[in-house]
């Protein structure tokens, strides 16, 4: 989770990613941020996020994103 927070902070260092839970809904993360995140997650965690998992619920918080990474890593 710590590395994920680092990746998120590289995108927006002015956001408290540990407490924010509406990153997509509030427009904090835009489509380019999502593409960057998907690429960084693949590179850092060796986890490919399939298109059907790229939905706001999975990107609205660091916790939801971490849960997705763990789920895909176990698959």
PQR file with spaces between the fields and no chain letter, atoms N, CA, C, O and H, PARSE charges and radii, in Angstrom:
ATOM       1  N    UNK     1       0.830   -1.201    0.000 -0.4000 1.5000
ATOM       2  CA   UNK     1       0.000    0.000    0.000 -0.0000 2.0000
ATOM       3  C    UNK     1       0.874    1.263    0.000  0.5500 1.7000
ATOM       4  O    UNK     1       0.513    2.274   -0.603 -0.5500 1.4000
ATOM       5  N    UNK     2       2.012    1.195    0.674 -0.4000 1.5000
ATOM       6  CA   UNK     2       2.887    2.359    0.746 -0.0000 2.0000
ATOM       7  C    UNK     2       3.360    2.792   -0.643  0.5500 1.7000
ATOM       8  O    UNK     2       3.385    3.983   -0.950 -0.5500 1.4000
ATOM       9  H    UNK     2       2.305    0.374    1.164  0.4000 1.0000
ATOM      10  N    UNK     3       3.734    1.823   -1.478 -0.4000 1.5000
ATOM      11  CA   UNK     3       4.195    2.141   -2.834 -0.0000 2.0000
ATOM      12  C    UNK     3       3.049    2.729   -3.661  0.5500 1.7000
ATOM      13  O    UNK     3       3.268    3.638   -4.463 -0.5500 1.4000
ATOM      14  H    UNK     3       3.714    0.854   -1.229  0.4000 1.0000
ATOM      15  N    UNK     4       1.836    2.220   -3.471 -0.4000 1.5000
ATOM      16  CA   UNK     4       0.672    2.766   -4.183 -0.0000 2.0000
ATOM      17  C    UNK     4       0.458    4.225   -3.802  0.5500 1.7000
ATOM      18  O    UNK     4       0.196    5.059   -4.669 -0.5500 1.4000
ATOM      19  H    UNK     4       1.658    1.482   -2.820  0.4000 1.0000
ATOM      20  N    UNK     5       0.566    4.541   -2.517 -0.4000 1.5000
ATOM      21  CA   UNK     5       0.416    5.931   -2.058 -0.0000 2.0000
ATOM      22  C    UNK     5       1.498    6.809   -2.694  0.5500 1.7000
ATOM      23  O    UNK     5       1.224    7.946   -3.077 -0.5500 1.4000
ATOM      24  H    UNK     5       0.779    3.864   -1.812  0.4000 1.0000
ATOM      25  N    UNK     6       2.717    6.293   -2.808 -0.4000 1.5000
ATOM      26  CA   UNK     6       3.793    7.044   -3.461 -0.0000 2.0000
ATOM      27  C    UNK     6       3.437    7.345   -4.915  0.5500 1.7000
ATOM      28  O    UNK     6       3.638    8.463   -5.389 -0.5500 1.4000
ATOM      29  H    UNK     6       2.940    5.369   -2.497  0.4000 1.0000
ATOM      30  N    UNK     7       2.912    6.349   -5.616 -0.4000 1.5000
ATOM      31  CA   UNK     7       2.520    6.538   -7.020 -0.0000 2.0000
ATOM      32  C    UNK     7       1.425    7.600   -7.112  0.5500 1.7000
ATOM      33  O    UNK     7       1.482    8.482   -7.969 -0.5500 1.4000
ATOM      34  H    UNK     7       2.748    5.440   -5.231  0.4000 1.0000
ATOM      35  N    UNK     8       0.443    7.515   -6.240 -0.4000 1.5000
ATOM      36  CA   UNK     8      -0.647    8.495   -6.242 -0.0000 2.0000
ATOM      37  C    UNK     8      -0.123    9.898   -5.919  0.5500 1.7000
ATOM      38  O    UNK     8      -0.548   10.876   -6.535 -0.5500 1.4000
ATOM      39  H    UNK     8       0.397    6.799   -5.544  0.4000 1.0000
ATOM      40  N    UNK     9       0.784    9.997   -4.971 -0.4000 1.5000
ATOM      41  CA   UNK     9       1.351   11.292   -4.606 -0.0000 2.0000
ATOM      42  C    UNK     9       2.149   11.910   -5.744  0.5500 1.7000
ATOM      43  O    UNK     9       2.231   13.134   -5.848 -0.5500 1.4000
ATOM      44  H    UNK     9       1.130    9.203   -4.471  0.4000 1.0000
ATOM      45  N    UNK    10       2.742   11.073   -6.602 -0.4000 1.5000
ATOM      46  CA   UNK    10       3.444   11.603   -7.771 -0.0000 2.0000
ATOM      47  C    UNK    10       2.465   12.272   -8.730  0.5500 1.7000
ATOM      48  O    UNK    10       2.827   13.215   -9.433 -0.5500 1.4000
ATOM      49  H    UNK    10       2.675   10.079   -6.517  0.4000 1.0000
ATOM      50  N    UNK    11       1.227   11.785   -8.759 -0.4000 1.5000
ATOM      51  CA   UNK    11       0.206   12.385   -9.625 -0.0000 2.0000
ATOM      52  C    UNK    11      -0.330   13.687   -9.029  0.5500 1.7000
ATOM      53  O    UNK    11      -0.464   14.695   -9.724 -0.5500 1.4000
ATOM      54  H    UNK    11       0.933   11.019   -8.188  0.4000 1.0000
ATOM      55  N    UNK    12      -0.633   13.647   -7.728 -0.4000 1.5000
ATOM      56  CA   UNK    12      -1.218   14.806   -7.035 -0.0000 2.0000
ATOM      57  C    UNK    12      -0.692   14.847   -5.614  0.5500 1.7000
ATOM      58  O    UNK    12      -1.226   14.175   -4.732 -0.5500 1.4000
ATOM      59  H    UNK    12      -0.525   12.829   -7.164  0.4000 1.0000
ATOM      60  N    UNK    13       0.342   15.623   -5.387 -0.4000 1.5000
ATOM      61  CA   UNK    13       0.939   15.657   -4.053 -0.0000 2.0000
ATOM      62  C    UNK    13       0.151   16.496   -3.051  0.5500 1.7000
ATOM      63  O    UNK    13       0.528   16.587   -1.883 -0.5500 1.4000
ATOM      64  H    UNK    13       0.776   16.169   -6.103  0.4000 1.0000
ATOM      65  N    UNK    14      -0.932   17.102   -3.501 -0.4000 1.5000
ATOM      66  CA   UNK    14      -1.741   17.951   -2.624 -0.0000 2.0000
ATOM      67  C    UNK    14      -2.987   17.239   -2.098  0.5500 1.7000
ATOM      68  O    UNK    14      -3.855   17.880   -1.505 -0.5500 1.4000
ATOM      69  H    UNK    14      -1.238   17.028   -4.450  0.4000 1.0000
ATOM      70  N    UNK    15      -3.088   15.925   -2.307 -0.4000 1.5000
ATOM      71  CA   UNK    15      -4.275   15.163   -1.917 -0.0000 2.0000
ATOM      72  C    UNK    15      -3.904   14.175   -0.817  0.5500 1.7000
ATOM      73  O    UNK    15      -2.854   13.535   -0.872 -0.5500 1.4000
ATOM      74  H    UNK    15      -2.383   15.405   -2.789  0.4000 1.0000
ATOM      75  N    UNK    16      -4.776   14.057    0.181 -0.4000 1.5000
ATOM      76  CA   UNK    16      -4.584   13.056    1.235 -0.0000 2.0000
ATOM      77  C    UNK    16      -5.218   11.751    0.758  0.5500 1.7000
ATOM      78  O    UNK    16      -6.401   11.505    0.994 -0.5500 1.4000
ATOM      79  H    UNK    16      -5.630   14.577    0.225  0.4000 1.0000
ATOM      80  N    UNK    17      -4.436   10.932    0.097 -0.4000 1.5000
ATOM      81  CA   UNK    17      -4.962    9.706   -0.510 -0.0000 2.0000
ATOM      82  C    UNK    17      -5.377    8.660    0.512  0.5500 1.7000
ATOM      83  O    UNK    17      -6.125    7.740    0.184 -0.5500 1.4000
ATOM      84  H    UNK    17      -3.475   11.132   -0.094  0.4000 1.0000
ATOM      85  N    UNK    18      -4.906    8.786    1.734 -0.4000 1.5000
ATOM      86  CA   UNK    18      -5.278    7.803    2.752 -0.0000 2.0000
ATOM      87  C    UNK    18      -6.689    8.027    3.277  0.5500 1.7000
ATOM      88  O    UNK    18      -7.305    7.100    3.804 -0.5500 1.4000
ATOM      89  H    UNK    18      -4.298    9.534    2.000  0.4000 1.0000
ATOM      90  N    UNK    19      -7.209    9.239    3.143 -0.4000 1.5000
ATOM      91  CA   UNK    19      -8.562    9.501    3.647 -0.0000 2.0000
ATOM      92  C    UNK    19      -9.575    9.821    2.544  0.5500 1.7000
ATOM      93  O    UNK    19     -10.779    9.705    2.769 -0.5500 1.4000
ATOM      94  H    UNK    19      -6.709    9.992    2.715  0.4000 1.0000
ATOM      95  N    UNK    20      -9.116   10.216    1.374 -0.4000 1.5000
ATOM      96  CA   UNK    20     -10.027   10.585    0.275 -0.0000 2.0000
ATOM      97  C    UNK    20     -10.719    9.340   -0.277  0.5500 1.7000
ATOM      98  O    UNK    20     -10.074    8.321   -0.522 -0.5500 1.4000
ATOM      99  H    UNK    20      -8.137   10.310    1.191  0.4000 1.0000
ATOM     100  N    UNK    21     -12.033    9.428   -0.470 -0.4000 1.5000
ATOM     101  CA   UNK    21     -12.777    8.268   -0.979 -0.0000 2.0000
ATOM     102  C    UNK    21     -13.682    8.601   -2.158  0.5500 1.7000
ATOM     103  O    UNK    21     -14.631    7.870   -2.441 -0.5500 1.4000
ATOM     104  H    UNK    21     -12.558   10.256   -0.271  0.4000 1.0000
ATOM     105  N    UNK    22     -13.390    9.704   -2.846 -0.4000 1.5000
ATOM     106  CA   UNK    22     -14.155   10.068   -4.040 -0.0000 2.0000
ATOM     107  C    UNK    22     -13.209   10.654   -5.092  0.5500 1.7000
ATOM     108  O    UNK    22     -13.485   11.699   -5.681 -0.5500 1.4000
ATOM     109  H    UNK    22     -12.619   10.298   -2.616  0.4000 1.0000
ATOM     110  N    UNK    23     -12.110    9.973   -5.309 -0.4000 1.5000
ATOM     111  CA   UNK    23     -11.089   10.497   -6.221 -0.0000 2.0000
ATOM     112  C    UNK    23     -11.606   10.712   -7.633  0.5500 1.7000
ATOM     113  O    UNK    23     -11.294   11.726   -8.258 -0.5500 1.4000
ATOM     114  H    UNK    23     -11.886    9.124   -4.830  0.4000 1.0000
ATOM     115  N    UNK    24     -12.385    9.779   -8.137 -0.4000 1.5000
ATOM     116  CA   UNK    24     -12.945    9.913   -9.484 -0.0000 2.0000
ATOM     117  C    UNK    24     -14.212   10.766   -9.436  0.5500 1.7000
ATOM     118  O    UNK    24     -14.387   11.683  -10.238 -0.5500 1.4000
ATOM     119  H    UNK    24     -12.637    8.956   -7.629  0.4000 1.0000
ATOM     120  N    UNK    25     -15.080   10.454   -8.497 -0.4000 1.5000
ATOM     121  CA   UNK    25     -16.359   11.175   -8.402 -0.0000 2.0000
ATOM     122  C    UNK    25     -16.174   12.682   -8.216  0.5500 1.7000
ATOM     123  O    UNK    25     -16.966   13.470   -8.731 -0.5500 1.4000
ATOM     124  H    UNK    25     -14.937    9.709   -7.846  0.4000 1.0000
ATOM     125  N    UNK    26     -15.132   13.086   -7.482 -0.4000 1.5000
ATOM     126  CA   UNK    26     -14.877   14.507   -7.246 -0.0000 2.0000
ATOM     127  C    UNK    26     -13.945   15.126   -8.288  0.5500 1.7000
ATOM     128  O    UNK    26     -13.597   16.303   -8.189 -0.5500 1.4000
ATOM     129  H    UNK    26     -14.488   12.445   -7.064  0.4000 1.0000
ATOM     130  N    UNK    27     -13.541   14.339   -9.284 -0.4000 1.5000
ATOM     131  CA   UNK    27     -12.698   14.862  -10.357 -0.0000 2.0000
ATOM     132  C    UNK    27     -11.239   15.055   -9.983  0.5500 1.7000
ATOM     133  O    UNK    27     -10.508   15.750  -10.689 -0.5500 1.4000
ATOM     134  H    UNK    27     -13.824   13.383   -9.365  0.4000 1.0000
ATOM     135  N    UNK    28     -10.803   14.454   -8.886 -0.4000 1.5000
ATOM     136  CA   UNK    28      -9.396   14.565   -8.491 -0.0000 2.0000
ATOM     137  C    UNK    28      -8.530   13.778   -9.467  0.5500 1.7000
ATOM     138  O    UNK    28      -7.481   14.253   -9.902 -0.5500 1.4000
ATOM     139  H    UNK    28     -11.396   13.889   -8.312  0.4000 1.0000
ATOM     140  N    UNK    29      -8.978   12.569   -9.810 -0.4000 1.5000
ATOM     141  CA   UNK    29      -8.299   11.776  -10.829 -0.0000 2.0000
ATOM     142  C    UNK    29      -9.081   11.876  -12.133  0.5500 1.7000
ATOM     143  O    UNK    29     -10.286   11.628  -12.163 -0.5500 1.4000
ATOM     144  H    UNK    29      -9.831   12.183   -9.458  0.4000 1.0000
ATOM     145  N    UNK    30      -8.390   12.240  -13.208 -0.4000 1.5000
ATOM     146  CA   UNK    30      -9.045   12.289  -14.513 -0.0000 2.0000
ATOM     147  C    UNK    30      -8.608   11.073  -15.341  0.5500 1.7000
ATOM     148  O    UNK    30      -7.870   10.214  -14.857 -0.5500 1.4000
ATOM     149  H    UNK    30      -7.410   12.442  -13.184  0.4000 1.0000
ATOM     150  N    UNK    31      -9.064   11.016  -16.565 -0.4000 1.5000
ATOM     151  CA   UNK    31      -8.793    9.836  -17.396 -0.0000 2.0000
ATOM     152  C    UNK    31      -7.296    9.631  -17.638  0.5500 1.7000
ATOM     153  O    UNK    31      -6.830    8.492  -17.677 -0.5500 1.4000
ATOM     154  H    UNK    31      -9.663   11.714  -16.958  0.4000 1.0000
ATOM     155  N    UNK    32      -6.547   10.709  -17.799 -0.4000 1.5000
ATOM     156  CA   UNK    32      -5.105   10.566  -17.995 -0.0000 2.0000
ATOM     157  C    UNK    32      -4.425   10.030  -16.742  0.5500 1.7000
ATOM     158  O    UNK    32      -3.486    9.238  -16.827 -0.5500 1.4000
ATOM     159  H    UNK    32      -6.925   11.634  -17.767  0.4000 1.0000
ATOM     160  N    UNK    33      -4.902   10.462  -15.581 -0.4000 1.5000
ATOM     161  CA   UNK    33      -4.376    9.933  -14.320 -0.0000 2.0000
ATOM     162  C    UNK    33      -4.640    8.434  -14.217  0.5500 1.7000
ATOM     163  O    UNK    33      -3.783    7.674  -13.766 -0.5500 1.4000
ATOM     164  H    UNK    33      -5.664   11.105  -15.511  0.4000 1.0000
ATOM     165  N    UNK    34      -5.826    8.019  -14.636 -0.4000 1.5000
ATOM     166  CA   UNK    34      -6.189    6.599  -14.568 -0.0000 2.0000
ATOM     167  C    UNK    34      -5.272    5.780  -15.478  0.5500 1.7000
ATOM     168  O    UNK    34      -4.789    4.718  -15.083 -0.5500 1.4000
ATOM     169  H    UNK    34      -6.522    8.637  -15.003  0.4000 1.0000
ATOM     170  N    UNK    35      -5.035    6.270  -16.689 -0.4000 1.5000
ATOM     171  CA   UNK    35      -4.138    5.572  -17.619 -0.0000 2.0000
ATOM     172  C    UNK    35      -2.739    5.467  -17.007  0.5500 1.7000
ATOM     173  O    UNK    35      -2.108    4.411  -17.073 -0.5500 1.4000
ATOM     174  H    UNK    35      -5.427    7.132  -17.010  0.4000 1.0000
ATOM     175  N    UNK    36      -2.262    6.543  -16.420 -0.4000 1.5000
ATOM     176  CA   UNK    36      -0.951    6.533  -15.773 -0.0000 2.0000
ATOM     177  C    UNK    36      -0.926    5.530  -14.628  0.5500 1.7000
ATOM     178  O    UNK    36       0.032    4.771  -14.483 -0.5500 1.4000
ATOM     179  H    UNK    36      -2.774    7.400  -16.367  0.4000 1.0000
ATOM     180  N    UNK    37      -1.968    5.527  -13.822 -0.4000 1.5000
ATOM     181  CA   UNK    37      -2.049    4.585  -12.702 -0.0000 2.0000
ATOM     182  C    UNK    37      -2.026    3.138  -13.171  0.5500 1.7000
ATOM     183  O    UNK    37      -1.297    2.315  -12.617 -0.5500 1.4000
ATOM     184  H    UNK    37      -2.746    6.144  -13.939  0.4000 1.0000
ATOM     185  N    UNK    38      -2.813    2.827  -14.179 -0.4000 1.5000
ATOM     186  CA   UNK    38      -2.866    1.459  -14.707 -0.0000 2.0000
ATOM     187  C    UNK    38      -1.475    1.028  -15.175  0.5500 1.7000
ATOM     188  O    UNK    38      -1.053   -0.100  -14.922 -0.5500 1.4000
ATOM     189  H    UNK    38      -3.405    3.496  -14.629  0.4000 1.0000
ATOM     190  N    UNK    39      -0.774    1.918  -15.850 -0.4000 1.5000
ATOM     191  CA   UNK    39       0.575    1.625  -16.335 -0.0000 2.0000
ATOM     192  C    UNK    39       1.555    1.448  -15.181  0.5500 1.7000
ATOM     193  O    UNK    39       2.351    0.508  -15.177 -0.5500 1.4000
ATOM     194  H    UNK    39      -1.117    2.835  -16.056  0.4000 1.0000
ATOM     195  N    UNK    40       1.500    2.346  -14.206 -0.4000 1.5000
ATOM     196  CA   UNK    40       2.407    2.266  -13.056 -0.0000 2.0000
ATOM     197  C    UNK    40       2.147    1.017  -12.221  0.5500 1.7000
ATOM     198  O    UNK    40       3.088    0.388  -11.737 -0.5500 1.4000
ATOM     199  H    UNK    40       0.854    3.109  -14.209  0.4000 1.0000
ATOM     200  N    UNK    41       0.890    0.657  -12.051 -0.4000 1.5000
ATOM     201  CA   UNK    41       0.539   -0.539  -11.278 -0.0000 2.0000
ATOM     202  C    UNK    41       1.061   -1.782  -11.987  0.5500 1.7000
ATOM     203  O    UNK    41       1.590   -2.692  -11.349 -0.5500 1.4000
ATOM     204  H    UNK    41       0.125    1.168  -12.444  0.4000 1.0000
ATOM     205  N    UNK    42       0.913   -1.817  -13.292 -0.4000 1.5000
ATOM     206  CA   UNK    42       1.435   -2.949  -14.068 -0.0000 2.0000
ATOM     207  C    UNK    42       2.947   -3.053  -13.882  0.5500 1.7000
ATOM     208  O    UNK    42       3.483   -4.141  -13.671 -0.5500 1.4000
ATOM     209  H    UNK    42       0.483   -1.077  -13.811  0.4000 1.0000
ATOM     210  N    UNK    43       3.617   -1.925  -13.961 -0.4000 1.5000
ATOM     211  CA   UNK    43       5.066   -1.897  -13.840 -0.0000 2.0000
ATOM     212  C    UNK    43       5.537   -2.236  -12.423  0.5500 1.7000
ATOM     213  O    UNK    43       6.448   -3.046  -12.248 -0.5500 1.4000
ATOM     214  H    UNK    43       3.181   -1.041  -14.132  0.4000 1.0000
ATOM     215  N    UNK    44       4.926   -1.625  -11.428 -0.4000 1.5000
ATOM     216  CA   UNK    44       5.383   -1.770  -10.049 -0.0000 2.0000
ATOM     217  C    UNK    44       4.964   -3.090   -9.398  0.5500 1.7000
ATOM     218  O    UNK    44       5.747   -3.722   -8.690 -0.5500 1.4000
ATOM     219  H    UNK    44       4.187   -0.967  -11.570  0.4000 1.0000
ATOM     220  N    UNK    45       3.714   -3.493   -9.650 -0.4000 1.5000
ATOM     221  CA   UNK    45       3.164   -4.661   -8.963 -0.0000 2.0000
ATOM     222  C    UNK    45       3.019   -5.881   -9.880  0.5500 1.7000
ATOM     223  O    UNK    45       2.613   -6.953   -9.433 -0.5500 1.4000
ATOM     224  H    UNK    45       3.078   -2.979  -10.225  0.4000 1.0000
ATOM     225  N    UNK    46       3.351   -5.712  -11.156 -0.4000 1.5000
ATOM     226  CA   UNK    46       3.206   -6.785  -12.149 -0.0000 2.0000
ATOM     227  C    UNK    46       1.768   -7.314  -12.168  0.5500 1.7000
ATOM     228  O    UNK    46       1.528   -8.521  -12.198 -0.5500 1.4000
ATOM     229  H    UNK    46       3.681   -4.841  -11.519  0.4000 1.0000
ATOM     230  N    UNK    47       0.836   -6.381  -12.149 -0.4000 1.5000
ATOM     231  CA   UNK    47      -0.600   -6.700  -12.155 -0.0000 2.0000
ATOM     232  C    UNK    47      -1.235   -5.944  -13.314  0.5500 1.7000
ATOM     233  O    UNK    47      -1.138   -4.720  -13.400 -0.5500 1.4000
ATOM     234  H    UNK    47       1.031   -5.401  -12.124  0.4000 1.0000
ATOM     235  N    UNK    48      -1.877   -6.679  -14.191 -0.4000 1.5000
ATOM     236  CA   UNK    48      -2.597   -6.049  -15.309 -0.0000 2.0000
ATOM     237  C    UNK    48      -4.046   -5.834  -14.906  0.5500 1.7000
ATOM     238  O    UNK    48      -4.729   -6.761  -14.469 -0.5500 1.4000
ATOM     239  H    UNK    48      -1.956   -7.674  -14.121  0.4000 1.0000
ATOM     240  N    UNK    49      -4.501   -4.601  -15.058 -0.4000 1.5000
ATOM     241  CA   UNK    49      -5.894   -4.280  -14.748 -0.0000 2.0000
ATOM     242  C    UNK    49      -6.689   -4.378  -16.045  0.5500 1.7000
ATOM     243  O    UNK    49      -6.479   -3.584  -16.962 -0.5500 1.4000
ATOM     244  H    UNK    49      -3.946   -3.849  -15.413  0.4000 1.0000
ATOM     245  N    UNK    50      -7.609   -5.355  -16.129 -0.4000 1.5000
ATOM     246  CA   UNK    50      -8.390   -5.507  -17.359 -0.0000 2.0000
ATOM     247  C    UNK    50      -9.378   -4.351  -17.524  0.5500 1.7000
ATOM     248  O    UNK    50      -9.791   -3.742  -16.536 -0.5500 1.4000
ATOM     249  H    UNK    50      -7.780   -5.999  -15.384  0.4000 1.0000
ATOM     250  N    UNK    51      -9.756   -4.050  -18.753 -0.4000 1.5000
ATOM     251  CA   UNK    51     -10.659   -2.924  -19.023 -0.0000 2.0000
ATOM     252  C    UNK    51     -11.944   -2.946  -18.194  0.5500 1.7000
ATOM     253  O    UNK    51     -12.424   -1.896  -17.768 -0.5500 1.4000
ATOM     254  H    UNK    51      -9.421   -4.544  -19.556  0.4000 1.0000
ATOM     255  N    UNK    52     -12.501   -4.139  -17.963 -0.4000 1.5000
ATOM     256  CA   UNK    52     -13.763   -4.194  -17.219 -0.0000 2.0000
ATOM     257  C    UNK    52     -13.605   -3.806  -15.754  0.5500 1.7000
ATOM     258  O    UNK    52     -14.599   -3.557  -15.072 -0.5500 1.4000
ATOM     259  H    UNK    52     -12.110   -4.992  -18.309  0.4000 1.0000
ATOM     260  N    UNK    53     -12.363   -3.751  -15.259 -0.4000 1.5000
ATOM     261  CA   UNK    53     -12.119   -3.339  -13.867 -0.0000 2.0000
ATOM     262  C    UNK    53     -11.813   -1.846  -13.751  0.5500 1.7000
ATOM     263  O    UNK    53     -11.667   -1.322  -12.647 -0.5500 1.4000
ATOM     264  H    UNK    53     -11.555   -3.953  -15.813  0.4000 1.0000
ATOM     265  N    UNK    54     -11.717   -1.171  -14.885 -0.4000 1.5000
ATOM     266  CA   UNK    54     -11.430    0.267  -14.860 -0.0000 2.0000
ATOM     267  C    UNK    54     -12.762    1.017  -14.744  0.5500 1.7000
ATOM     268  O    UNK    54     -13.293    1.563  -15.711 -0.5500 1.4000
ATOM     269  H    UNK    54     -11.836   -1.597  -15.782  0.4000 1.0000
ATOM     270  N    UNK    55     -13.260    1.011  -13.534 -0.4000 1.5000
ATOM     271  CA   UNK    55     -14.528    1.658  -13.196 -0.0000 2.0000
ATOM     272  C    UNK    55     -14.297    2.555  -11.975  0.5500 1.7000
ATOM     273  O    UNK    55     -13.393    2.293  -11.182 -0.5500 1.4000
ATOM     274  H    UNK    55     -12.828    0.567  -12.748  0.4000 1.0000
ATOM     275  N    UNK    56     -15.106    3.610  -11.818 -0.4000 1.5000
ATOM     276  CA   UNK    56     -14.894    4.542  -10.712 -0.0000 2.0000
ATOM     277  C    UNK    56     -14.786    3.887   -9.337  0.5500 1.7000
ATOM     278  O    UNK    56     -13.976    4.318   -8.516 -0.5500 1.4000
ATOM     279  H    UNK    56     -15.840    3.822  -12.463  0.4000 1.0000
ATOM     280  N    UNK    57     -15.586    2.855   -9.069 -0.4000 1.5000
ATOM     281  CA   UNK    57     -15.558    2.230   -7.747 -0.0000 2.0000
ATOM     282  C    UNK    57     -14.163    1.720   -7.392  0.5500 1.7000
ATOM     283  O    UNK    57     -13.775    1.738   -6.223 -0.5500 1.4000
ATOM     284  H    UNK    57     -16.244    2.505   -9.735  0.4000 1.0000
ATOM     285  N    UNK    58     -13.414    1.269   -8.385 -0.4000 1.5000
ATOM     286  CA   UNK    58     -12.080    0.725   -8.125 -0.0000 2.0000
ATOM     287  C    UNK    58     -11.003    1.797   -8.012  0.5500 1.7000
ATOM     288  O    UNK    58      -9.882    1.506   -7.593 -0.5500 1.4000
ATOM     289  H    UNK    58     -13.729    1.254   -9.334  0.4000 1.0000
ATOM     290  N    UNK    59     -11.331    3.037   -8.381 -0.4000 1.5000
ATOM     291  CA   UNK    59     -10.345    4.110   -8.372 -0.0000 2.0000
ATOM     292  C    UNK    59     -10.730    5.282   -7.479  0.5500 1.7000
ATOM     293  O    UNK    59     -10.028    6.293   -7.462 -0.5500 1.4000
ATOM     294  H    UNK    59     -12.241    3.273   -8.721  0.4000 1.0000
ATOM     295  N    UNK    60     -11.826    5.171   -6.740 -0.4000 1.5000
ATOM     296  CA   UNK    60     -12.279    6.279   -5.903 -0.0000 2.0000
ATOM     297  C    UNK    60     -11.454    6.457   -4.635  0.5500 1.7000
ATOM     298  O    UNK    60     -11.481    7.526   -4.026 -0.5500 1.4000
ATOM     299  H    UNK    60     -12.396    4.350   -6.754  0.4000 1.0000
ATOM     300  N    UNK    61     -10.723    5.424   -4.231 -0.4000 1.5000
ATOM     301  CA   UNK    61      -9.877    5.553   -3.046 -0.0000 2.0000
ATOM     302  C    UNK    61      -8.647    4.669   -3.196  0.5500 1.7000
ATOM     303  O    UNK    61      -8.636    3.710   -3.967 -0.5500 1.4000
ATOM     304  H    UNK    61     -10.701    4.555   -4.726  0.4000 1.0000
ATOM     305  N    UNK    62      -7.620    5.014   -2.446 -0.4000 1.5000
ATOM     306  CA   UNK    62      -6.415    4.192   -2.448 -0.0000 2.0000
ATOM     307  C    UNK    62      -6.736    2.800   -1.920  0.5500 1.7000
ATOM     308  O    UNK    62      -6.189    1.808   -2.402 -0.5500 1.4000
ATOM     309  H    UNK    62      -7.629    5.794   -1.820  0.4000 1.0000
ATOM     310  N    UNK    63      -7.622    2.726   -0.933 -0.4000 1.5000
ATOM     311  CA   UNK    63      -7.992    1.433   -0.351 -0.0000 2.0000
ATOM     312  C    UNK    63      -8.677    0.546   -1.391  0.5500 1.7000
ATOM     313  O    UNK    63      -8.380   -0.645   -1.481 -0.5500 1.4000
ATOM     314  H    UNK    63      -8.067    3.532   -0.542  0.4000 1.0000
ATOM     315  N    UNK    64      -9.588    1.119   -2.173 -0.4000 1.5000
ATOM     316  CA   UNK    64     -10.283    0.344   -3.212 -0.0000 2.0000
ATOM     317  C    UNK    64      -9.295   -0.110   -4.289  0.5500 1.7000
ATOM     318  O    UNK    64      -9.376   -1.234   -4.784 -0.5500 1.4000
ATOM     319  H    UNK    64      -9.829    2.086   -2.100  0.4000 1.0000
ATOM     320  N    UNK    65      -8.391    0.753   -4.633 -0.4000 1.5000
ATOM     321  CA   UNK    65      -7.388    0.411   -5.637 -0.0000 2.0000
ATOM     322  C    UNK    65      -6.452   -0.681   -5.111  0.5500 1.7000
ATOM     323  O    UNK    65      -6.096   -1.598   -5.851 -0.5500 1.4000
ATOM     324  H    UNK    65      -8.326    1.666   -4.230  0.4000 1.0000
ATOM     325  N    UNK    66      -6.060   -0.590   -3.859 -0.4000 1.5000
ATOM     326  CA   UNK    66      -5.207   -1.606   -3.256 -0.0000 2.0000
ATOM     327  C    UNK    66      -5.927   -2.955   -3.215  0.5500 1.7000
ATOM     328  O    UNK    66      -5.331   -4.000   -3.475 -0.5500 1.4000
ATOM     329  H    UNK    66      -6.349    0.155   -3.258  0.4000 1.0000
ATOM     330  N    UNK    67      -7.210   -2.913   -2.886 -0.4000 1.5000
ATOM     331  CA   UNK    67      -8.013   -4.137   -2.857 -0.0000 2.0000
ATOM     332  C    UNK    67      -8.053   -4.781   -4.251  0.5500 1.7000
ATOM     333  O    UNK    67      -7.943   -6.001   -4.380 -0.5500 1.4000
ATOM     334  H    UNK    67      -7.694   -2.064   -2.675  0.4000 1.0000
ATOM     335  N    UNK    68      -8.210   -3.959   -5.281 -0.4000 1.5000
ATOM     336  CA   UNK    68      -8.219   -4.450   -6.660 -0.0000 2.0000
ATOM     337  C    UNK    68      -6.869   -5.085   -7.011  0.5500 1.7000
ATOM     338  O    UNK    68      -6.824   -6.166   -7.599 -0.5500 1.4000
ATOM     339  H    UNK    68      -8.299   -2.969   -5.176  0.4000 1.0000
ATOM     340  N    UNK    69      -5.784   -4.421   -6.655 -0.4000 1.5000
ATOM     341  CA   UNK    69      -4.448   -4.947   -6.935 -0.0000 2.0000
ATOM     342  C    UNK    69      -4.271   -6.312   -6.281  0.5500 1.7000
ATOM     343  O    UNK    69      -3.767   -7.244   -6.907 -0.5500 1.4000
ATOM     344  H    UNK    69      -5.821   -3.543   -6.177  0.4000 1.0000
ATOM     345  N    UNK    70      -4.679   -6.428   -5.037 -0.4000 1.5000
ATOM     346  CA   UNK    70      -4.535   -7.695   -4.324 -0.0000 2.0000
ATOM     347  C    UNK    70      -5.393   -8.783   -4.944  0.5500 1.7000
ATOM     348  O    UNK    70      -4.954   -9.925   -5.078 -0.5500 1.4000
ATOM     349  H    UNK    70      -5.088   -5.671   -4.528  0.4000 1.0000
ATOM     350  N    UNK    71      -6.611   -8.435   -5.321 -0.4000 1.5000
ATOM     351  CA   UNK    71      -7.514   -9.394   -5.949 -0.0000 2.0000
ATOM     352  C    UNK    71      -6.928   -9.909   -7.255  0.5500 1.7000
ATOM     353  O    UNK    71      -6.941  -11.115   -7.506 -0.5500 1.4000
ATOM     354  H    UNK    71      -6.968   -7.507   -5.212  0.4000 1.0000
ATOM     355  N    UNK    72      -6.412   -9.008   -8.092 -0.4000 1.5000
ATOM     356  CA   UNK    72      -5.850   -9.396   -9.372 -0.0000 2.0000
ATOM     357  C    UNK    72      -4.533  -10.143   -9.219  0.5500 1.7000
ATOM     358  O    UNK    72      -4.195  -10.997  -10.038 -0.5500 1.4000
ATOM     359  H    UNK    72      -6.401   -8.030   -7.888  0.4000 1.0000
ATOM     360  N    UNK    73      -3.805   -9.821   -8.180 -0.4000 1.5000
ATOM     361  CA   UNK    73      -2.529  -10.491   -7.932 -0.0000 2.0000
ATOM     362  C    UNK    73      -2.746  -11.951   -7.526  0.5500 1.7000
ATOM     363  O    UNK    73      -1.908  -12.810   -7.804 -0.5500 1.4000
ATOM     364  H    UNK    73      -4.080   -9.127   -7.514  0.4000 1.0000
ATOM     365  N    UNK    74      -3.862  -12.223   -6.874 -0.4000 1.5000
ATOM     366  CA   UNK    74      -4.171  -13.583   -6.440 -0.0000 2.0000
ATOM     367  C    UNK    74      -4.743  -14.434   -7.570  0.5500 1.7000
ATOM     368  O    UNK    74      -4.705  -15.663   -7.520 -0.5500 1.4000
ATOM     369  H    UNK    74      -4.543  -11.525   -6.648  0.4000 1.0000
ATOM     370  N    UNK    75      -5.270  -13.761   -8.585 -0.4000 1.5000
ATOM     371  CA   UNK    75      -5.927  -14.496   -9.691 -0.0000 2.0000
ATOM     372  C    UNK    75      -4.938  -15.222  -10.574  0.5500 1.7000
ATOM     373  O    UNK    75      -5.335  -15.878  -11.537 -0.5500 1.4000
ATOM     374  H    UNK    75      -5.301  -12.763   -8.626  0.4000 1.0000
